[in-house]
Amino acid sequence: MVWIQRRKLLASCLCITASVFLLVTLQVVVELGKLERKKFKNSNGQDGHATMEEEPTHLYPLPGKEALNWKNKSETDNYPIMLWWSPLTGETGRLGQCGADACFFTINRTYLHHHMTKAFLFYGTDFNIDSLPLPRKAHHDWALFHEESPKNNYKLFHKPVITLFNYTATFSRHSHLPLTTQYLEGVEVLKSLRYLVPLRSKNILRRRLAPLVYVQSDCDPPSDRDSYVRELMTHVEVDSYGECLRNKDLPPQLKNPASMDADGFYKIIAQYKFILAFENAVCDDYITEKFWRPLKLGVVPVYYGSPSIADWLPSNRSAILVSEFAHPRELASYIRQLDHDDRLYEAYIEWKLKGEVSNQRLLTALKERKWGVQDVHQDNYIDAFECMVCSKVWDNIRLQEKGLPPKRWKAEVTHLSCPEPTVFAFSPLAPRWSSLREMWIPSFEQSKKEAQALRWLVDRNKNFSAQEFWALVFKD
């Protein structure tokens, strides 16, 4: 009996000892945790990101934009400075890695006269004559990033201005960094059947839907697409959901233009057989989501825009080209023929059903481009543009270190090629208020004068006032 009591007493002591040990251990862990958090807080900003001062100065091998942190301005003396004259990125200072090279990128114009400033980066939409980095020094390169159409800045589309730049990133395949496929994520989205509505279902939907759909809220652009569609509507039924020529309403939650990439919007458009894919301007290689979206959804695009579109079709028979029809009446007749003949219609989606993209030019462009679209594992095209300029600047630095002359790059007129806007010839009775007659043709003519005046002043390599510029523009 005494032995049993002793065993109980010993067991109780062991339990108490173990409990005390666990409590002490827990307290130690808590205190260590507090200490570690205190150390982390002291070496980091309030949002949990490491401060620039505490991090080691080295390049990070991360996907996307890579950065080398800098401590003070004196460190930029060792790196070429790329000054964004258009504040597109908003970055006041970043030392970025481009392969084996590094450059300092900034929008801070106090670096204008810094001896390491080697290149000025311009965003085309914001390019104007109010202030330019003049006089332009011999070692200063100018680089243009412009993914938009001439609607945003017509001056850039004339030889006197585009040839001011050494490097370009534009929608043209001839650009130093072509952005032709800027709206296409990759070949897999073209092959995807995710949104494809079977033809049998589309034929049933035709009882309440038109064969054609049109969705535009940017009305009367330089391409004058609304004039064409207005005439086309007199020959074939078109469901128009946007602000331009609207005759049908989207659900309230999809009326915001930002919803045009929403799943619900895709499902509505995918019900149609054809979509009018008309660009806002007619320029070689200017191809937007208006073309790629229907191909992704399994809808046949009726395309008007880039004269070079045939070079970018997924297959030879994947789109209907407006340029092949002399009049909207003829296009309407062809649409009706395909609408009533499943065999003829299916010929335009056969590539989609088989998952066969046969255009080698398109496949090569997607494979070789140095940037991605909505891909966190790749640089975006602005990063790629910055690195292209950085690398070319470093190439010249290395040439000069060897006692060789630097290589001079120069943009050509083909880097932004858009024909002069012309009025559609199909309707001699077209309304006098045509956007081309009232706005875009005069704008184009005016922009030619501005381009010539700007080039004349820049070639004299001195700063000039807006008054001087406009006096030259309107000089008889």
Beta strands, then each sheet from edge to edge (+ up, - down):
strand 1: 67-68
strand 2: 81-84
strand 3: 94-98
strand 4: 101-106
strand 5: 117-123
strand 6: 141-146
strand 7: 167-170
strand 8: 212-214
strand 9: 238-240
strand 10: 274-278
strand 11: 300-304
strand 12: 320-321
sheet 1: 1+ 3- 4+ 2+ 5+ 6+ 7+
sheet 2: 9+ 8+ 10+ 11+ 12+
end
